[in-house]
Amino acid sequence: MRTRNVLLSYWRWPPVLRLFVSASALIVLFGALMRFIEPETFRTVFDGVWWAIVTSATIGYGDIVPKTVAGKLAAIGLIILGTGILTAYFASVSAAAAARETAFTSGQLRYTERGHAVIVGWNERAREVLLRLARHDASMRFVLIDATVPSHPLLNAPVHFIKGTASDDAVLEKANIQEARFLLITADPHKAEAEADKDTIVTLLAAKSLNPSVYAIVEILTGRNVQNAFRAGADEVIQTNLLASFAMAASLRSPGAASVWETALYRLDGQTLCLLEPDEQQIGQPFAAVQQQLLKQNVTLLGVIHGDHGAISVAPDRPIQQSDRLFVLAP
């Protein structure tokens, strides 16, 4: 019964593992056999194993060779059996590597690491986000989910591609959303704004149901759906139409203002906008004093965020409070 269970277990192993075990067993068996047949030529079992390896691999160094008829017959058997098994093993390894690479580029390979960021939707915004973050944070890993591109669209970046609809639980699980740290959902540029927002919120609900703690950032195109996104569990909402209209209005009021803003954004390659918690020494000091202190560290204080609605203050005499967050431009 035990032998039968072992055999059944053996045939359930992956083909590559079965071939490896078979080849290893064959090499050890013939190595021990040659030690038994020709003890003067093969002084140790290791000598026999070494000979079996180089013989079955068709290398044949010739440093140890059988001298008796029995030894030569054993060598013939090893060549017939061992060469075939090793060839099959290396062919299986190559096929498995090729299949894995095909699955990776086609978006079928499951992602197994944790602490990553999941990006939903492939468009120019997603491309810029991935390239910019990959340039400035080499430790961060990304999973891109999209159903429209035929294969991996960004092979030169640390991005794992999953092909499929992000509102599908199976696709999100393949992206390992349960272990993700961030989720960014971009709006589908191929759909009407209201329809794109609807898909974004449905995807957000699906992701939050699988990982309620993931920090979700969503792109919303219509103002009336902002609150719906927050109700669905969004931690942060980006209104791209609002940002674009702000730039357009600025240019209409002051021609060239939007171009200057765009140029400034492109030149932030060495720096980034971020929120910092004030330290104990900064609490109680006026905004202007803290701004001067941070400038010495090559950090520019742009404003102080306070209140539940994220109100921003730049009053120079306003003291920094413990509940404030510093909005800075930092290296």
C-alpha positions in Angstrom: 0.0 0.0 0.0 2.8 2.4 0.9 4.6 1.7 -2.4 1.5 2.3 -4.3 1.0 5.7 -2.5 4.5 6.7 -3.3 4.1 5.8 -7.0 0.8 7.8 -7.1 2.5 10.7 -5.5 5.4 10.5 -7.9 3.1 10.7 -11.0 1.4 13.8 -9.5 4.7 15.7 -9.5 5.4 18.3 -12.3 7.1 16.6 -15.3 10.3 18.6 -14.8 10.6 17.4 -11.2 9.8 13.8 -12.2 12.6 13.8 -14.8 15.1 15.4 -12.4 14.4 12.8 -9.8 14.6 10.0 -12.4 17.9 11.3 -13.8 19.4 11.7 -10.4 18.4 8.2 -9.3 19.8 6.7 -12.5 23.1 8.5 -12.1 23.5 7.4 -8.5 22.5 3.9 -9.4 25.0 3.5 -12.2 27.7 5.2 -10.1 27.2 2.7 -7.4 27.0 -0.1 -10.0 30.4 0.9 -11.5 32.0 1.0 -8.1 30.8 -2.6 -7.6 31.8 -3.8 -11.1 35.2 -2.1 -11.2 36.4 -1.2 -7.7 40.0 -0.7 -8.9 39.0 1.9 -11.6 36.2 3.5 -9.6 37.8 3.8 -6.1 34.7 5.5 -4.5 31.0 5.8 -5.3 31.6 9.5 -6.0 34.0 8.5 -8.8 31.2 6.4 -10.2 28.7 9.2 -9.9 31.1 11.7 -11.5 31.6 9.3 -14.4 27.9 8.7 -14.8 27.2 12.5 -14.9 29.8 13.2 -17.6 28.8 10.1 -19.6 25.1 10.7 -19.6 25.6 14.4 -20.4 27.7 13.2 -23.4 30.7 15.3 -22.2 33.1 12.3 -21.7 36.2 13.8 -20.1 37.9 10.4 -20.3 39.6 10.7 -17.0 37.8 7.6 -15.7 36.7 4.9 -18.2 35.4 1.3 -17.7 38.0 -1.4 -18.6 36.0 -4.6 -18.3 33.3 -6.0 -20.5 30.7 -5.8 -17.7 31.7 -2.2 -17.1 31.4 -1.3 -20.8 28.0 -3.0 -21.0 26.9 -0.9 -18.0 28.2 2.2 -19.8 26.2 1.3 -22.9 23.0 1.0 -20.8 23.7 4.3 -19.1 24.3 6.1 -22.4 21.0 4.7 -23.8 18.9 5.4 -20.7 20.7 8.4 -19.2 21.1 10.5 -22.4 17.4 10.1 -23.2 16.3 11.1 -19.7 18.7 14.1 -19.5 17.7 15.3 -22.9 14.1 15.1 -22.0 14.8 16.9 -18.7 16.6 19.8 -20.4 13.9 20.0 -23.1 11.3 20.2 -20.3 13.2 22.9 -18.5 13.4 24.9 -21.7 9.8 24.4 -22.5 8.7 25.4 -19.0 10.8 28.6 -19.3 9.4 29.4 -22.7 5.8 28.8 -21.4 6.4 31.0 -18.4 7.8 33.8 -20.6 4.8 33.5 -22.9 2.4 33.6 -20.0 4.2 36.7 -18.6 4.1 38.7 -21.9 0.5 37.6 -22.6 -0.7 38.6 -19.1 -1.7 35.1 -17.9 1.0 34.7 -15.2 -0.2 35.1 -11.6 1.6 37.7 -9.5 2.7 36.3 -6.1 4.6 39.1 -4.3 3.2 41.5 -1.8 3.3 45.2 -1.0 2.9 46.2 -4.7 0.8 48.8 -6.5 -2.0 47.7 -8.8 -2.6 50.1 -11.8 -5.9 49.6 -13.7 -6.1 50.7 -17.3 -3.4 51.2 -19.9 -3.3 54.7 -21.3 -0.9 57.6 -21.6 -1.5 58.6 -18.0 -0.8 55.1 -16.7 2.4 55.0 -18.9 3.7 58.3 -17.5 2.9 57.2 -13.9 4.7 53.9 -14.3 7.8 55.3 -16.0 8.1 58.2 -13.5 7.7 56.0 -10.5 10.1 53.3 -11.8 12.7 56.0 -12.4 12.5 57.4 -8.9 11.7 54.4 -6.8 13.5 51.3 -7.9 12.2 49.3 -4.9 8.5 49.7 -5.9 6.8 47.0 -7.9 3.7 47.4 -10.1 1.0 45.2 -11.6 -0.9 46.6 -14.6 -4.4 45.3 -15.4 -5.9 45.9 -18.8 -8.2 44.1 -21.2 -7.5 46.1 -24.4 -3.7 45.6 -25.1 -2.8 42.2 -26.7 0.5 41.8 -24.7 2.7 43.4 -22.1 3.0 47.1 -23.1 6.0 48.1 -21.0 8.6 45.3 -20.8 11.4 47.7 -20.0 10.0 48.6 -16.6 9.4 46.5 -13.4 5.7 46.0 -14.3 3.8 42.7 -14.2 1.0 42.6 -16.7 -2.4 40.9 -16.1 -4.8 40.8 -19.1 -8.4 41.0 -18.2 -11.2 43.1 -16.8 -10.3 44.6 -13.5 -13.9 44.3 -12.1 -13.6 40.6 -12.3 -12.6 39.0 -9.0 -10.5 36.3 -10.7 -8.4 38.9 -12.5 -7.9 40.9 -9.3 -6.9 37.8 -7.5 -4.4 37.0 -10.2 -2.9 40.4 -9.6 -2.8 39.5 -5.9 -4.9 42.5 -4.9 -5.2 40.9 -1.4 -1.6 41.7 -0.7 -1.4 45.0 -2.6 -0.5 48.2 -0.9 -1.9 50.7 -3.4 -4.6 50.7 -6.1 -4.7 53.3 -8.9 -7.7 53.1 -11.2 -7.5 55.3 -14.3 -10.5 56.3 -16.4 -11.1 54.5 -19.6 -10.4 57.0 -22.4 -12.5 54.9 -24.9 -15.8 55.4 -23.1 -18.1 58.4 -22.3 -17.2 60.1 -19.1 -20.2 58.9 -17.1 -19.7 55.3 -18.4 -16.0 55.5 -17.5 -16.8 56.7 -14.0 -19.3 53.9 -13.6 -16.7 51.3 -14.5 -14.2 52.9 -12.2 -16.5 52.7 -9.2 -17.5 49.1 -10.0 -13.8 48.1 -10.2 -13.2 50.0 -6.9 -16.0 48.1 -5.2 -14.6 44.8 -6.4 -11.1 45.6 -5.2 -12.2 46.9 -1.8 -14.3 43.7 -1.2 -11.1 41.6 -1.7 -8.8 44.0 0.2 -10.5 46.6 2.3 -7.2 48.1 3.5 -5.7 48.8 0.1 -5.1 52.6 -0.4 -7.3 53.3 -3.4 -6.7 56.3 -5.7 -9.2 56.7 -8.5 -9.6 59.0 -11.5 -13.0 60.5 -11.8 -14.1 62.6 -14.8 -17.5 64.0 -13.7 -17.9 66.0 -10.5 -21.2 64.3 -9.6 -19.4 61.0 -9.2 -16.8 62.2 -6.8 -18.9 61.4 -3.7 -20.0 58.1 -5.2 -16.3 57.1 -5.4 -15.7 58.1 -1.8 -18.8 56.1 -0.8 -17.4 53.1 -2.7 -14.2 53.2 -0.6 -11.9 55.6 -2.5 -9.2 57.0 -0.2 -8.3 59.7 -2.8 -10.0 61.0 -5.9 -8.2 62.7 -8.8 -10.4 64.9 -11.0 -8.4 65.2 -14.2 -11.0 67.3 -15.9 -10.9 69.8 -13.0 -7.1 70.0 -13.3 -7.3 70.5 -17.0 -9.9 73.2 -16.8 -7.9 75.0 -14.1 -4.9 75.1 -16.5 -7.1 76.3 -19.4 -8.7 79.0 -17.2 -5.3 80.1 -16.0 -4.1 80.5 -19.6 -7.2 82.5 -20.6 -6.6 84.9 -17.7 -2.9 85.0 -18.1 -1.7 83.7 -21.5 1.3 81.3 -21.1 0.5 80.4 -17.5 -0.4 76.8 -18.3 2.8 76.4 -20.4 4.9 77.5 -17.4 3.0 75.1 -15.1 3.6 72.3 -17.6 7.3 73.1 -17.9 7.7 73.2 -14.1 6.1 69.8 -13.8 8.4 68.3 -16.4 11.4 69.7 -14.5 10.4 68.0 -11.2 12.4 64.9 -12.2 14.7 65.2 -9.2 12.0 66.2 -6.8 8.5 65.2 -5.8 5.5 66.7 -4.2 4.7 65.0 -0.9 3.0 65.4 2.5 5.1 65.3 5.7 4.2 65.2 9.4 5.7 68.1 11.3 8.3 67.1 13.9 8.3 68.3 17.5 10.6 71.2 16.9 8.4 72.6 14.1 5.2 72.4 16.1 4.3 75.9 17.4 6.7 77.7 15.0 5.3 80.1 12.4 4.9 79.0 8.8 7.7 81.3 7.6 10.2 80.1 10.1 9.6 76.4 9.2 9.8 77.3 5.5 13.3 78.8 6.0 14.4 75.8 8.0 13.3 73.4 5.3 14.9 75.4 2.5 18.3 74.7 4.2 17.5 71.0 3.6 16.6 71.7 0.0 12.9 71.1 0.8 10.4 73.8 -0.3 7.4 74.3 1.9 4.4 75.1 -0.4 1.7 75.2 2.2 0.2 73.6 5.3 -2.8 71.2 5.1 -5.2 71.3 8.0 -8.8 70.3 8.7 -10.9 67.4 7.5 -11.4 68.9 4.1 -7.7 69.4 3.4 -7.7 73.3 3.6 -4.4 74.7 2.7 -2.8 77.7 4.4 0.3 79.8 3.4 -0.1 82.5 6.1 3.4 83.3 7.2 2.5 84.0 10.9 0.3 80.9 11.3 1.9 78.5 13.8 2.3 74.9 12.8 0.0 72.6 14.7 0.4 68.9 15.6 -2.5 67.9 13.3 -1.1 69.7 10.3 0.6 68.2 7.4 3.3 70.0 5.5 2.9 70.1 1.7 6.4 70.2 0.3 8.6 69.8 -2.8 11.4 67.5 -1.7 14.3 65.6 -3.3 
